Amino acid sequence: PPTVPPPPGPPGRGSLSLHRAYLRSPLGLLRLGQLALGAAFWVTVAAHKYEGAAHFALFAAVLVWLLTLALFGLSLLGRWELVPWLGSRWLLTNLVHDLALGVGLYAAATGIMGHKAKQRSFCNLPGYSQHCLYSAYLSASICGGITACLYLFSGLYCLSRRCQGQRDII
């Protein structure tokens, strides 16, 4: 009897490799800074006792950090086309993420932590013997402010590329 060849397998996806041009681009470097300082913000808040509006600040920071990690990972692997509907609008997706979520939520979180640091400024006096959260809140506020600025810079970078008629993030 004649032998029948086996059915063809699923179409092969290309091998995963790092998109080095993205990693060296201004947007890639800004994303690394956003991830590092964003993690410093939420780890600082989460490692200390927090209450009230600090819960929102922590939620906002972790949410934006996770979304940034996803954008960074997909961009680094060059796999944004796998995201339905957003993949074809990747530059616009990055722009909206940076300006609306990144700047907006980190600015709010920074304001909250700055206000909490101001409320605790009395315990920064010499000789105060109780546990003081002033330095933790102030550190988180500074990290959040710098992170919001990094999101503003990356949003402006994406906006300038969009205004120049570019459709790609690099």
Secondary structure, 3 states (H helix, E strand, C coil): CCCCCCCCCCCCCCCCCCCHHHHHCHHHHHHHHHHHHHHHHHHHHHCCCCCCCHHHHHHHHHHHHHHHHHHHHHHHHCCHHHCCCCHHHHHHHHHHHHHHHHHHHHHHHHHHHHHHHHHCHHHHCCCCCCCCCHHHHHHHHHHHHHHHHHHHHHHHHHHHHHHCCCCCCC
